[in-house]
Amino acid sequence: SALLSLVWLFLVFKSRPAGRVTNYLSIGLSCVFFSWWIDALDEFIRLPAEIEWDHWLESGPMPVGLILLTLGIYHWHREQLAISAQMEKREGSFREHRLYDKLTPLGSADYLKRQLVISLEQSVCQQQPLSLLALDLDGFSAINNAFGHAEGDEVLSALNHLLVLNLRRQDLLCRLAGDRFVVLLPNTGESQAKLLALELQQAV
């Protein structure tokens, strides 16, 4: 059981970016591993009956670990719902236009142009503001040069998920080229767009 929890811990670190959810899952699994490891040691090491701290070491971390795991899985579930909502919104348009970026996958520059025309018409018709955010990842060329393009692609893919999780349902994220992204923000004025840009910058 202890070895299995180590495998789970390795898979969490391998498959997830750093963040609150990863911290919940990793700390929770570490507590479970510690409790199971102490239980395994009890099979081989017999301590005097008057020593009680080993019982607390065995039973104490387990409920803490399970609570943290539950929190991590709950927030992971919310992440997946947000990603699914974004993907559903894209899929309907991609079936019609086939204008998507194969790496991320996000809408391409051509897809952004088409959606921008539609959004501008809606903005004028509904008399609602429309904003655009341009995002550029600093130092991305250095990552490619130091670690190769495969690692750079992993960074772009992780950045895509991170941005999607911090956007609203109505926002549209597209990749222009390389490390350049654009966010289309319907019903969003300049001040709100600046606030959202700051939140995205802090998240990245």
N, C-alpha and C positions, 0 to 999 in steps of 0.2 A: 504493500500500500504506500509506504514511504517513497519507494522508487517511482511508483506511478505518479505521485504528486510532483516529483522532480521533473518528470517528463512533461506534465501539464504546465509547470512553471516555465520550462524551456520553450514550449510551443507558444505561450503567451508573449514572452520576450521576442520570439522570432517573428511572430505574425502581427504584432500591434505596435503602433508608434507610442512614444512616451506621452504620458498624460494622466489625468485623474483616474480614468477607468482602468488603465494598465496598472496604476499604483494599487487600487482596490484589489484587483485580481491577484497581483503578484504578492502583496503582503498577506492576503487571505490564504493563498496557497502555501506560503512560507509557514504560517501558523499551523496549518493542517499537517504539513510535512514534519514540523518540529514535534507535534503531538504524537503522530504515528511513529516517528523515529524513537522517541522516548519509550513508547509502548513496546517497540521491537527490542530495545535494549533491556527492558525488564525481563525478557525471556532468558537473557544470558547473565545478567548481573542481579544478584539478590542483595538488597540493602537491609539493614536491621529494621525491625518493625517500628521502632520508636522514631525513625526518620520519616517525616510526613511530606517534606517539600517535593519529593519526587512525584507524589500523587498529584500535587498542584501543577507541576510542570507538564504532566501528561494530560490532565483534563482541562486545565485553564485555557491554553491557546486554542483549543478546538472550537468552542462557541464563538470566540472572537474571530477566528478565521472564517467560520461559516457566515457570520454577519457581514464581514467585509466582502466575501465572495458573492453574497446575495446583492449587496449594493453594486458591486462591479457588474454583475450580470444584468441587473436592472438598467443601469446606465448604458451598458452595451446594447441592450434591447432598444433603448431610445435612440441610440446612434443609428442602428440598423433601420429603424422606422424612418428617420430623417433621410438616410441615403436612399431607401426604397422610394420615398416620395419624390425625391429629385430624379431618380432613374425613371419612374413612371411618367413624369412630366416630359422627360427627354425622349423616351421611347416612342411616344405618339408622333412627335415631330420627326424623329429619325426614320420611322417607317415611311414617312411621306417624302422626305428630302434626302435622306442618306448622307447628310452633311455633318459628319462627326469626326472627332480626332480619335485615332485608333489606340493611342497610348493611354489616355486618361480614363474612360472616354468622355469627352465634353463636346459641345458644339464647336465647329470650326469657325474660321473668320468669315467664310461665305454664309454659314448658318446665322452668325451674329448679324450680318448685314440685312438678311431677310427679316429677322426678328426685330431689328431696330426700326425698319420701315413700318412694320405692323404696329409696334409699340408707340412710335411717333404719331401715327394716325389715331390710335386709341387715346393717347395723351391729349391731343388737340380736341378730339370729339368729347371726351369726358372732362376736359379742362382740369386735368390732374398733372402734377409735375412728373418728370422723368429724368433719371440721372444715370450716368455711366461712371464706373470705377475702373481705372487701369492699374494693374498690379504687375510688378516686376521683381523677381527674386534676386536680391543682391548676392554677388559672389558665386552665382551658379556655374559660370564658366570655369572657375577654380575647382569646383567639385568634379566637373567632367575631366579636367586636366589631371587632377590628382588621383581619382578613383576609377575613371573610365565612364563611358556613356551608359553602360548598364546600370551602374550605381546612380547616375544622374537621372535615368528614367524612373528608378525606384523613388527618388526624392520627389519628382514631379507627380508621381502617382499618389504618394502620401500627402503631398500638398493639396492635391485635388480633393481628397477625402476631408482634410482639415478645413478647407474653405467651405465645402458643401455643408459641413456640420455647423458652421457659424453664419450661414445665410438663411434668409427667410424662404418660405415655400414659393413665393411669387418671384423671387430673384432668379436670374439666369446667368450661370457661369459658363464662359466660353474660353477656349485656349486659342490665342492668335498664332503663336509660333514660339518654339523654345521655351523660355521661362516667363513669357508674357501672357497674362490673362486679362480678361475684361468681364466685369459684372454689370448686367443690365438691371436697373433698379426701378421698377414701375411704382407709381404713386409715391415717389420719394423726392423731397426737396433737397436743396444744397446742404443745409445744416444737418439733416438726418443722414445724408450720404457721407458727409465728413465724419460723423460719429461712427457710422458703420465701418468706414475705412480705417479708423483708429482701432476699432475692435478687431478687425481682421489682422492688422499689423501686430497687435499684441498677441493674438492667437498664434501667429506664425513665429 
